Amino acid sequence: MKKIAAVALAIVLGGSAAQARDLRIGLSQAPTSLDPLFYVAGSNTEIALNIFEQLVQQDAHQQLTPGLAIAWRAIDDTTWEFQLLPDVTFHDGTKFGPQDVIASVHHIAGITNSPSSMRPYIAAIADMQEMAPTVLRITTKGPRPLLPNDLSRVAIIPRAMADAQPSEFDGGKVAGTGPFRFVKWTPGASISLEANPAYRDGRPAWDHAELRFIPNDGARVAALLAGDIDIIDAVPPESATAVSDSGKARLVTTPGNRLIYLHIDSARDVTPFARPAAVQTAGPAPSRSPLRDVRVRRAMSEAINRAALVDRIMNGQGIAAGQYVPEGYPGYNPGIAVPKYDPADARRLLNEAGYPNGFGLTIHGPNDRYPNDSKLLQAIAQQFTRVGIATAVDLQPGSVFFTRASKLEFSVILGGAAVETGEATGILNPLMATYNSAAGAGTGNRGRWTNTQFDALLDGAYHTFDNSKRDTMLQQAAMIASDDVAVIPVLWLAQIWGVRPGFDYAPRTDGYTIAAAVKGPTK
């Protein structure tokens, strides 16, 4: 029998009733929905973490900590038992219990139109039973040692909302158990929250928190320096020095876990935005997409000068990436190096693949989702063009781009993915597992890369309780994906906040801004 002990860690919210006041936060991204279980999107998760809670939570370094469950253990390889907090109520006054967890899982399973489903986090669950008012037993389809990690991504909603549509949440039916209660949402503009006086860890230090969505980097920085905002996220790298030298704000930074990458349509023989015949002059044009050839994908990776992107585009606020989780995370493979920048070898690989004169390509990406996303894509396009891949760029608002990308309308896209579960399956599964929506696999695999050996190793890792053996499987899976260039890693974003004098925030590797964790001056 294997047991996992959960050690309670207190979250210091700071302040007292006498110090309570209003907090103004400027965020770079607006949510697409207030349903916390609708869509794996960082902007949605960030808002949810202020209102909802999970059975198991992640601290600022993505280590698992108790949430609505104070302890959990594996009774056997397929049976888990969670001891729940007593006397917790939702914001609507209903009492929290095992049935709400069951309802939350059913809610995820019932959503059919998510652009990036949360089903991977519940895919292993076979059955759930209330054993007592504060005891939940979960049976899995097979050994699932990472179930607590999976559940750290599942916000708990009231059982009455199990069959609700996301639109009902967006219409104001928002009730969690977290430190703040929902007051008002003005889509694209702001969300207003108020302190939950019955919060289990004590009333937050802030009476009200206003989360303003300011996607324009310059406007967000200006609002901070003008004193209109107390804390902002995603300080643009080019503004970091100006903020720190202003005397009106300071920076709080940490290396992040969000990977900026290129997803490649490696599955289709005909892809809409790669045009070999248009520029091919030597010999017959290949009959299938050049992106199908691993030599072309390797050439694309070698054409990218990652160090220059970090230094010149990101002003040093990032780390060149060669794999899918940062160093220190379970599944990191020390044998995978950052791909070399080698334009000459990239041209050699293209010639070897049958493209001595390159080919035409359009790459797509958002212009408002990640720090300097449009600049990064433009720079990468120029680097591709230098090795013979004549590349154009089509930038779109994220709200448009991600919907179209999920419909597989593009050939090469720039995206970002965080290590959501704190270990490698949280990124290997959604980005590179063979797409199977029913099984919750590859839900973000917009290139439809597939490899049976990779899938087998990933599946084995999911079922292996031995941490060392599981880590080896994840490393091996990462090597397969790297060798076949399933995804081109580009860089890891640094997480950068700007805070006014007297305010403080403990930086999180996931980049989320949680109002209850912001400390500020007393009245």
GULO-185719 format. One record per residue (C-alpha): residue number from 1; z negated, x negated, y. Coordinates in steps of 0.5 Angstrom, whole numbers, plus 500, padded with zeros to 3 digits. Layout:
N
node num: NUM w: Z u: X v: Y
...
END
This chain:
523
node num: 1 w: 500 u: 500 v: 500
node num: 2 w: 502 u: 497 v: 507
node num: 3 w: 498 u: 499 v: 513
node num: 4 w: 500 u: 498 v: 520
node num: 5 w: 494 u: 498 v: 525
node num: 6 w: 495 u: 500 v: 532
node num: 7 w: 490 u: 497 v: 537
node num: 8 w: 489 u: 501 v: 543
node num: 9 w: 491 u: 498 v: 550
node num: 10 w: 489 u: 501 v: 556
node num: 11 w: 494 u: 502 v: 562
node num: 12 w: 491 u: 501 v: 569
node num: 13 w: 493 u: 506 v: 574
node num: 14 w: 489 u: 503 v: 579
node num: 15 w: 486 u: 507 v: 585
node num: 16 w: 481 u: 513 v: 586
node num: 17 w: 481 u: 520 v: 588
node num: 18 w: 479 u: 517 v: 595
node num: 19 w: 485 u: 512 v: 595
node num: 20 w: 490 u: 517 v: 593
node num: 21 w: 497 u: 518 v: 597
node num: 22 w: 504 u: 519 v: 597
node num: 23 w: 509 u: 513 v: 593
node num: 24 w: 516 u: 513 v: 595
node num: 25 w: 521 u: 509 v: 590
node num: 26 w: 528 u: 508 v: 591
node num: 27 w: 532 u: 507 v: 584
node num: 28 w: 539 u: 505 v: 583
node num: 29 w: 541 u: 510 v: 578
node num: 30 w: 540 u: 518 v: 578
node num: 31 w: 539 u: 521 v: 572
node num: 32 w: 544 u: 526 v: 568
node num: 33 w: 539 u: 531 v: 565
node num: 34 w: 532 u: 532 v: 565
node num: 35 w: 532 u: 533 v: 558
node num: 36 w: 529 u: 527 v: 555
node num: 37 w: 532 u: 528 v: 549
node num: 38 w: 539 u: 529 v: 551
node num: 39 w: 542 u: 522 v: 552
node num: 40 w: 541 u: 515 v: 551
node num: 41 w: 541 u: 513 v: 558
node num: 42 w: 537 u: 508 v: 562
node num: 43 w: 537 u: 513 v: 568
node num: 44 w: 534 u: 519 v: 564
node num: 45 w: 529 u: 515 v: 560
node num: 46 w: 526 u: 512 v: 567
node num: 47 w: 525 u: 519 v: 569
node num: 48 w: 522 u: 521 v: 563
node num: 49 w: 517 u: 516 v: 562
node num: 50 w: 514 u: 518 v: 569
node num: 51 w: 513 u: 525 v: 566
node num: 52 w: 513 u: 525 v: 558
node num: 53 w: 510 u: 521 v: 553
node num: 54 w: 511 u: 519 v: 546
node num: 55 w: 507 u: 518 v: 540
node num: 56 w: 508 u: 511 v: 540
node num: 57 w: 509 u: 507 v: 547
node num: 58 w: 512 u: 500 v: 549
node num: 59 w: 508 u: 496 v: 554
node num: 60 w: 511 u: 492 v: 559
node num: 61 w: 514 u: 487 v: 554
node num: 62 w: 516 u: 492 v: 549
node num: 63 w: 510 u: 491 v: 544
node num: 64 w: 508 u: 498 v: 541
node num: 65 w: 502 u: 501 v: 544
node num: 66 w: 498 u: 507 v: 542
node num: 67 w: 501 u: 513 v: 546
node num: 68 w: 500 u: 521 v: 544
node num: 69 w: 498 u: 517 v: 537
node num: 70 w: 492 u: 513 v: 537
node num: 71 w: 493 u: 510 v: 530
node num: 72 w: 499 u: 510 v: 525
node num: 73 w: 499 u: 507 v: 518
node num: 74 w: 504 u: 507 v: 512
node num: 75 w: 501 u: 511 v: 506
node num: 76 w: 507 u: 508 v: 502
node num: 77 w: 514 u: 506 v: 503
node num: 78 w: 516 u: 513 v: 505
node num: 79 w: 510 u: 516 v: 508
node num: 80 w: 507 u: 515 v: 514
node num: 81 w: 501 u: 518 v: 517
node num: 82 w: 500 u: 519 v: 525
node num: 83 w: 493 u: 520 v: 528
node num: 84 w: 494 u: 524 v: 534
node num: 85 w: 490 u: 525 v: 540
node num: 86 w: 486 u: 531 v: 541
node num: 87 w: 485 u: 535 v: 547
node num: 88 w: 492 u: 533 v: 550
node num: 89 w: 495 u: 539 v: 554
node num: 90 w: 502 u: 539 v: 557
node num: 91 w: 504 u: 541 v: 564
node num: 92 w: 505 u: 548 v: 563
node num: 93 w: 498 u: 549 v: 560
node num: 94 w: 500 u: 549 v: 552
node num: 95 w: 496 u: 544 v: 548
node num: 96 w: 499 u: 538 v: 544
node num: 97 w: 499 u: 538 v: 537
node num: 98 w: 503 u: 536 v: 531
node num: 99 w: 508 u: 542 v: 532
node num: 100 w: 510 u: 539 v: 538
node num: 101 w: 513 u: 533 v: 535
node num: 102 w: 516 u: 536 v: 530
node num: 103 w: 520 u: 541 v: 535
node num: 104 w: 522 u: 535 v: 539
node num: 105 w: 525 u: 532 v: 533
node num: 106 w: 529 u: 538 v: 531
node num: 107 w: 531 u: 539 v: 539
node num: 108 w: 534 u: 532 v: 538
node num: 109 w: 538 u: 534 v: 531
node num: 110 w: 540 u: 541 v: 535
node num: 111 w: 544 u: 537 v: 541
node num: 112 w: 551 u: 537 v: 539
node num: 113 w: 554 u: 534 v: 546
node num: 114 w: 551 u: 528 v: 547
node num: 115 w: 555 u: 522 v: 550
node num: 116 w: 550 u: 518 v: 546
node num: 117 w: 546 u: 521 v: 542
node num: 118 w: 538 u: 520 v: 540
node num: 119 w: 540 u: 521 v: 533
node num: 120 w: 539 u: 514 v: 530
node num: 121 w: 532 u: 515 v: 532
node num: 122 w: 530 u: 520 v: 527
node num: 123 w: 536 u: 519 v: 522
node num: 124 w: 531 u: 517 v: 517
node num: 125 w: 526 u: 523 v: 517
node num: 126 w: 526 u: 527 v: 511
node num: 127 w: 520 u: 532 v: 513
node num: 128 w: 515 u: 533 v: 517
node num: 129 w: 508 u: 536 v: 516
node num: 130 w: 502 u: 538 v: 520
node num: 131 w: 496 u: 536 v: 515
node num: 132 w: 491 u: 537 v: 520
node num: 133 w: 490 u: 539 v: 528
node num: 134 w: 491 u: 532 v: 530
node num: 135 w: 494 u: 529 v: 523
node num: 136 w: 502 u: 529 v: 522
node num: 137 w: 505 u: 526 v: 516
node num: 138 w: 512 u: 524 v: 516
node num: 139 w: 516 u: 523 v: 510
node num: 140 w: 523 u: 518 v: 510
node num: 141 w: 529 u: 518 v: 506
node num: 142 w: 527 u: 511 v: 504
node num: 143 w: 523 u: 506 v: 506
node num: 144 w: 523 u: 506 v: 514
node num: 145 w: 518 u: 500 v: 516
node num: 146 w: 521 u: 501 v: 524
node num: 147 w: 519 u: 508 v: 524
node num: 148 w: 514 u: 507 v: 530
node num: 149 w: 519 u: 503 v: 534
node num: 150 w: 524 u: 509 v: 533
node num: 151 w: 519 u: 514 v: 535
node num: 152 w: 517 u: 510 v: 541
node num: 153 w: 524 u: 512 v: 544
node num: 154 w: 522 u: 520 v: 542
node num: 155 w: 519 u: 524 v: 548
node num: 156 w: 515 u: 529 v: 546
node num: 157 w: 516 u: 536 v: 549
node num: 158 w: 513 u: 543 v: 548
node num: 159 w: 514 u: 547 v: 541
node num: 160 w: 517 u: 552 v: 545
node num: 161 w: 523 u: 548 v: 548
node num: 162 w: 525 u: 546 v: 541
node num: 163 w: 531 u: 550 v: 541
node num: 164 w: 532 u: 550 v: 549
node num: 165 w: 539 u: 547 v: 552
node num: 166 w: 539 u: 541 v: 556
node num: 167 w: 541 u: 546 v: 562
node num: 168 w: 534 u: 549 v: 561
node num: 169 w: 531 u: 543 v: 563
node num: 170 w: 535 u: 541 v: 569
node num: 171 w: 533 u: 548 v: 571
node num: 172 w: 526 u: 546 v: 572
node num: 173 w: 523 u: 548 v: 565
node num: 174 w: 520 u: 541 v: 565
node num: 175 w: 513 u: 540 v: 562
node num: 176 w: 511 u: 533 v: 559
node num: 177 w: 504 u: 530 v: 558
node num: 178 w: 505 u: 524 v: 562
node num: 179 w: 501 u: 522 v: 569
node num: 180 w: 506 u: 526 v: 573
node num: 181 w: 508 u: 533 v: 573
node num: 182 w: 515 u: 535 v: 575
node num: 183 w: 516 u: 539 v: 582
node num: 184 w: 523 u: 539 v: 584
node num: 185 w: 530 u: 536 v: 583
node num: 186 w: 535 u: 535 v: 588
node num: 187 w: 541 u: 532 v: 583
node num: 188 w: 544 u: 526 v: 586
node num: 189 w: 538 u: 525 v: 591
node num: 190 w: 531 u: 525 v: 589
node num: 191 w: 526 u: 528 v: 584
node num: 192 w: 519 u: 530 v: 587
node num: 193 w: 513 u: 529 v: 582
node num: 194 w: 506 u: 531 v: 583
node num: 195 w: 499 u: 528 v: 580
node num: 196 w: 497 u: 531 v: 573
node num: 197 w: 490 u: 532 v: 574
node num: 198 w: 489 u: 533 v: 567
node num: 199 w: 492 u: 526 v: 565
node num: 200 w: 488 u: 523 v: 559
node num: 201 w: 488 u: 516 v: 562
node num: 202 w: 485 u: 519 v: 569
node num: 203 w: 489 u: 522 v: 575
node num: 204 w: 494 u: 517 v: 578
node num: 205 w: 492 u: 514 v: 584
node num: 206 w: 498 u: 517 v: 587
node num: 207 w: 498 u: 525 v: 589
node num: 208 w: 505 u: 525 v: 590
node num: 209 w: 511 u: 520 v: 588
node num: 210 w: 518 u: 521 v: 590
node num: 211 w: 524 u: 518 v: 587
node num: 212 w: 530 u: 517 v: 591
node num: 213 w: 536 u: 515 v: 588
node num: 214 w: 540 u: 510 v: 592
node num: 215 w: 546 u: 507 v: 588
node num: 216 w: 549 u: 503 v: 594
node num: 217 w: 545 u: 497 v: 594
node num: 218 w: 545 u: 495 v: 601
node num: 219 w: 543 u: 502 v: 603
node num: 220 w: 537 u: 501 v: 598
node num: 221 w: 535 u: 494 v: 601
node num: 222 w: 535 u: 497 v: 608
node num: 223 w: 531 u: 503 v: 606
node num: 224 w: 526 u: 498 v: 603
node num: 225 w: 526 u: 493 v: 609
node num: 226 w: 525 u: 499 v: 614
node num: 227 w: 519 u: 501 v: 611
node num: 228 w: 522 u: 508 v: 608
node num: 229 w: 521 u: 506 v: 601
node num: 230 w: 515 u: 502 v: 598
node num: 231 w: 519 u: 499 v: 592
node num: 232 w: 526 u: 499 v: 590
node num: 233 w: 529 u: 497 v: 583
node num: 234 w: 535 u: 493 v: 582
node num: 235 w: 535 u: 488 v: 588
node num: 236 w: 542 u: 486 v: 588
node num: 237 w: 542 u: 478 v: 587
node num: 238 w: 546 u: 477 v: 593
node num: 239 w: 540 u: 480 v: 597
node num: 240 w: 534 u: 477 v: 593
node num: 241 w: 534 u: 471 v: 598
node num: 242 w: 534 u: 476 v: 604
node num: 243 w: 529 u: 480 v: 601
node num: 244 w: 524 u: 475 v: 600
node num: 245 w: 525 u: 471 v: 606
node num: 246 w: 524 u: 478 v: 611
node num: 247 w: 517 u: 478 v: 611
node num: 248 w: 518 u: 485 v: 610
node num: 249 w: 518 u: 485 v: 602
node num: 250 w: 517 u: 481 v: 596
node num: 251 w: 521 u: 480 v: 590
node num: 252 w: 518 u: 482 v: 583
node num: 253 w: 522 u: 479 v: 577
node num: 254 w: 522 u: 478 v: 570
node num: 255 w: 528 u: 476 v: 565
node num: 256 w: 531 u: 483 v: 562
node num: 257 w: 533 u: 485 v: 556
node num: 258 w: 539 u: 489 v: 558
node num: 259 w: 546 u: 486 v: 555
node num: 260 w: 552 u: 486 v: 559
node num: 261 w: 558 u: 486 v: 554
node num: 262 w: 565 u: 488 v: 553
node num: 263 w: 567 u: 493 v: 548
node num: 264 w: 574 u: 492 v: 545
node num: 265 w: 578 u: 497 v: 541
node num: 266 w: 579 u: 493 v: 535
node num: 267 w: 580 u: 499 v: 530
node num: 268 w: 586 u: 502 v: 533
node num: 269 w: 593 u: 500 v: 531
node num: 270 w: 596 u: 503 v: 538
node num: 271 w: 591 u: 502 v: 544
node num: 272 w: 592 u: 505 v: 551
node num: 273 w: 591 u: 500 v: 555
node num: 274 w: 594 u: 493 v: 552
node num: 275 w: 601 u: 492 v: 552
node num: 276 w: 604 u: 486 v: 548
node num: 277 w: 611 u: 489 v: 548
node num: 278 w: 611 u: 489 v: 556
node num: 279 w: 610 u: 481 v: 557
node num: 280 w: 612 u: 479 v: 550
node num: 281 w: 618 u: 474 v: 551
node num: 282 w: 618 u: 470 v: 545
node num: 283 w: 620 u: 473 v: 538
node num: 284 w: 619 u: 480 v: 536
node num: 285 w: 613 u: 484 v: 539
node num: 286 w: 607 u: 485 v: 534
node num: 287 w: 607 u: 492 v: 531
node num: 288 w: 600 u: 493 v: 533
node num: 289 w: 595 u: 492 v: 538
node num: 290 w: 593 u: 485 v: 540
node num: 291 w: 586 u: 487 v: 540
node num: 292 w: 586 u: 488 v: 532
node num: 293 w: 586 u: 480 v: 532
node num: 294 w: 580 u: 477 v: 531
node num: 295 w: 583 u: 471 v: 534
node num: 296 w: 585 u: 475 v: 541
node num: 297 w: 578 u: 477 v: 541
node num: 298 w: 575 u: 470 v: 540
node num: 299 w: 580 u: 468 v: 546
node num: 300 w: 578 u: 473 v: 550
node num: 301 w: 571 u: 471 v: 549
node num: 302 w: 573 u: 463 v: 551
node num: 303 w: 576 u: 465 v: 557
node num: 304 w: 570 u: 468 v: 560
node num: 305 w: 566 u: 463 v: 564
node num: 306 w: 559 u: 466 v: 563
node num: 307 w: 555 u: 460 v: 567
node num: 308 w: 560 u: 461 v: 573
node num: 309 w: 559 u: 469 v: 573
node num: 310 w: 551 u: 468 v: 573
node num: 311 w: 551 u: 463 v: 578
node num: 312 w: 557 u: 466 v: 583
node num: 313 w: 557 u: 473 v: 582
node num: 314 w: 549 u: 474 v: 580
node num: 315 w: 547 u: 469 v: 584
node num: 316 w: 543 u: 466 v: 579
node num: 317 w: 539 u: 472 v: 577
node num: 318 w: 541 u: 473 v: 569
node num: 319 w: 542 u: 469 v: 563
node num: 320 w: 549 u: 467 v: 559
node num: 321 w: 549 u: 471 v: 553
node num: 322 w: 552 u: 469 v: 546
node num: 323 w: 548 u: 475 v: 542
node num: 324 w: 545 u: 481 v: 542
node num: 325 w: 538 u: 480 v: 543
node num: 326 w: 534 u: 475 v: 548
node num: 327 w: 530 u: 469 v: 545
node num: 328 w: 524 u: 472 v: 542
node num: 329 w: 526 u: 478 v: 540
node num: 330 w: 526 u: 480 v: 532
node num: 331 w: 533 u: 479 v: 530
node num: 332 w: 535 u: 473 v: 535
node num: 333 w: 539 u: 468 v: 531
node num: 334 w: 538 u: 461 v: 534
node num: 335 w: 544 u: 459 v: 530
node num: 336 w: 549 u: 463 v: 535
node num: 337 w: 550 u: 459 v: 541
node num: 338 w: 553 u: 462 v: 547
node num: 339 w: 561 u: 462 v: 547
node num: 340 w: 564 u: 456 v: 550
node num: 341 w: 568 u: 456 v: 556
node num: 342 w: 575 u: 453 v: 554
node num: 343 w: 581 u: 456 v: 557
node num: 344 w: 585 u: 451 v: 553
node num: 345 w: 583 u: 453 v: 546
node num: 346 w: 583 u: 461 v: 549
node num: 347 w: 591 u: 460 v: 550
node num: 348 w: 592 u: 456 v: 543
node num: 349 w: 588 u: 462 v: 540
node num: 350 w: 593 u: 467 v: 543
node num: 351 w: 599 u: 463 v: 541
node num: 352 w: 597 u: 462 v: 534
node num: 353 w: 596 u: 470 v: 534
node num: 354 w: 603 u: 471 v: 536
node num: 355 w: 602 u: 472 v: 544
node num: 356 w: 605 u: 465 v: 547
node num: 357 w: 606 u: 469 v: 553
node num: 358 w: 600 u: 473 v: 553
node num: 359 w: 600 u: 481 v: 554
node num: 360 w: 598 u: 486 v: 559
node num: 361 w: 591 u: 489 v: 559
node num: 362 w: 587 u: 494 v: 563
node num: 363 w: 580 u: 494 v: 563
node num: 364 w: 575 u: 499 v: 565
node num: 365 w: 568 u: 500 v: 567
node num: 366 w: 563 u: 503 v: 572
node num: 367 w: 562 u: 501 v: 579
node num: 368 w: 555 u: 504 v: 580
node num: 369 w: 551 u: 503 v: 574
node num: 370 w: 549 u: 495 v: 573
node num: 371 w: 548 u: 490 v: 579
node num: 372 w: 555 u: 487 v: 581
node num: 373 w: 558 u: 491 v: 575
node num: 374 w: 565 u: 492 v: 579
node num: 375 w: 565 u: 484 v: 581
node num: 376 w: 563 u: 482 v: 574
node num: 377 w: 569 u: 486 v: 572
node num: 378 w: 574 u: 483 v: 577
node num: 379 w: 572 u: 476 v: 576
node num: 380 w: 573 u: 477 v: 568
node num: 381 w: 580 u: 480 v: 569
node num: 382 w: 581 u: 474 v: 573
node num: 383 w: 579 u: 469 v: 568
node num: 384 w: 583 u: 473 v: 563
node num: 385 w: 589 u: 473 v: 567
node num: 386 w: 588 u: 465 v: 567
node num: 387 w: 589 u: 464 v: 560
node num: 388 w: 595 u: 469 v: 560
node num: 389 w: 592 u: 476 v: 559
node num: 390 w: 595 u: 479 v: 565
node num: 391 w: 589 u: 484 v: 567
node num: 392 w: 588 u: 490 v: 571
node num: 393 w: 582 u: 493 v: 573
node num: 394 w: 580 u: 500 v: 573
node num: 395 w: 573 u: 502 v: 576
node num: 396 w: 570 u: 509 v: 576
node num: 397 w: 563 u: 512 v: 578
node num: 398 w: 559 u: 512 v: 572
node num: 399 w: 559 u: 519 v: 571
node num: 400 w: 566 u: 519 v: 570
node num: 401 w: 567 u: 513 v: 566
node num: 402 w: 562 u: 514 v: 560
node num: 403 w: 564 u: 521 v: 559
node num: 404 w: 571 u: 518 v: 558
node num: 405 w: 569 u: 512 v: 554
node num: 406 w: 565 u: 516 v: 549
node num: 407 w: 572 u: 520 v: 548
node num: 408 w: 575 u: 513 v: 546
node num: 409 w: 580 u: 513 v: 552
node num: 410 w: 580 u: 506 v: 554
node num: 411 w: 582 u: 499 v: 550
node num: 412 w: 576 u: 494 v: 553
node num: 413 w: 570 u: 497 v: 557
node num: 414 w: 564 u: 493 v: 561
node num: 415 w: 558 u: 496 v: 558
node num: 416 w: 550 u: 495 v: 558
node num: 417 w: 545 u: 496 v: 553
node num: 418 w: 538 u: 495 v: 553
node num: 419 w: 534 u: 493 v: 546
node num: 420 w: 531 u: 500 v: 546
node num: 421 w: 526 u: 499 v: 540
node num: 422 w: 524 u: 492 v: 542
node num: 423 w: 528 u: 489 v: 536
node num: 424 w: 535 u: 488 v: 534
node num: 425 w: 536 u: 494 v: 530
node num: 426 w: 536 u: 498 v: 537
node num: 427 w: 542 u: 495 v: 539
node num: 428 w: 546 u: 493 v: 533
node num: 429 w: 546 u: 500 v: 530
node num: 430 w: 548 u: 504 v: 537
node num: 431 w: 554 u: 498 v: 539
node num: 432 w: 556 u: 496 v: 532
node num: 433 w: 554 u: 500 v: 526
node num: 434 w: 560 u: 504 v: 523
node num: 435 w: 561 u: 510 v: 527
node num: 436 w: 558 u: 516 v: 523
node num: 437 w: 555 u: 521 v: 528
node num: 438 w: 552 u: 526 v: 523
node num: 439 w: 548 u: 520 v: 520
node num: 440 w: 546 u: 517 v: 527
node num: 441 w: 550 u: 511 v: 526
node num: 442 w: 554 u: 507 v: 531
node num: 443 w: 553 u: 513 v: 537
node num: 444 w: 555 u: 508 v: 542
node num: 445 w: 560 u: 504 v: 538
node num: 446 w: 566 u: 505 v: 543
node num: 447 w: 570 u: 500 v: 540
node num: 448 w: 570 u: 503 v: 533
node num: 449 w: 569 u: 496 v: 530
node num: 450 w: 567 u: 497 v: 523
node num: 451 w: 564 u: 492 v: 517
node num: 452 w: 561 u: 494 v: 511
node num: 453 w: 557 u: 487 v: 510
node num: 454 w: 554 u: 488 v: 517
node num: 455 w: 553 u: 496 v: 515
node num: 456 w: 549 u: 494 v: 509
node num: 457 w: 545 u: 488 v: 512
node num: 458 w: 543 u: 493 v: 517
node num: 459 w: 541 u: 498 v: 512
node num: 460 w: 537 u: 493 v: 508
node num: 461 w: 533 u: 491 v: 514
node num: 462 w: 532 u: 498 v: 516
node num: 463 w: 529 u: 499 v: 509
node num: 464 w: 525 u: 492 v: 508
node num: 465 w: 518 u: 492 v: 510
node num: 466 w: 517 u: 484 v: 509
node num: 467 w: 518 u: 482 v: 517
node num: 468 w: 521 u: 475 v: 515
node num: 469 w: 526 u: 478 v: 510
node num: 470 w: 528 u: 484 v: 515
node num: 471 w: 529 u: 478 v: 521
node num: 472 w: 533 u: 474 v: 516
node num: 473 w: 538 u: 480 v: 515
node num: 474 w: 538 u: 482 v: 522
node num: 475 w: 540 u: 475 v: 524
node num: 476 w: 545 u: 475 v: 518
node num: 477 w: 548 u: 482 v: 521
node num: 478 w: 548 u: 479 v: 528
node num: 479 w: 552 u: 473 v: 525
node num: 480 w: 557 u: 477 v: 522
node num: 481 w: 558 u: 481 v: 528
node num: 482 w: 559 u: 475 v: 532
node num: 483 w: 564 u: 471 v: 528
node num: 484 w: 568 u: 477 v: 528
node num: 485 w: 567 u: 478 v: 536
node num: 486 w: 565 u: 486 v: 535
node num: 487 w: 563 u: 486 v: 542
node num: 488 w: 563 u: 480 v: 547
node num: 489 w: 556 u: 479 v: 550
node num: 490 w: 557 u: 476 v: 557
node num: 491 w: 550 u: 476 v: 560
node num: 492 w: 543 u: 478 v: 560
node num: 493 w: 541 u: 482 v: 567
node num: 494 w: 535 u: 479 v: 570
node num: 495 w: 530 u: 485 v: 572
node num: 496 w: 528 u: 485 v: 580
node num: 497 w: 524 u: 489 v: 584
node num: 498 w: 523 u: 489 v: 592
node num: 499 w: 516 u: 491 v: 594
node num: 500 w: 513 u: 492 v: 601
node num: 501 w: 507 u: 488 v: 603
node num: 502 w: 500 u: 491 v: 600
node num: 503 w: 504 u: 494 v: 594
node num: 504 w: 505 u: 491 v: 587
node num: 505 w: 508 u: 492 v: 580
node num: 506 w: 508 u: 489 v: 573
node num: 507 w: 515 u: 487 v: 572
node num: 508 w: 518 u: 490 v: 565
node num: 509 w: 523 u: 487 v: 561
node num: 510 w: 526 u: 494 v: 560
node num: 511 w: 527 u: 495 v: 568
node num: 512 w: 524 u: 501 v: 568
node num: 513 w: 520 u: 503 v: 574
node num: 514 w: 514 u: 508 v: 572
node num: 515 w: 510 u: 511 v: 578
node num: 516 w: 503 u: 511 v: 575
node num: 517 w: 504 u: 503 v: 574
node num: 518 w: 505 u: 502 v: 582
node num: 519 w: 499 u: 499 v: 585
node num: 520 w: 498 u: 500 v: 593
node num: 521 w: 494 u: 499 v: 599
node num: 522 w: 488 u: 503 v: 600
node num: 523 w: 488 u: 508 v: 605
END
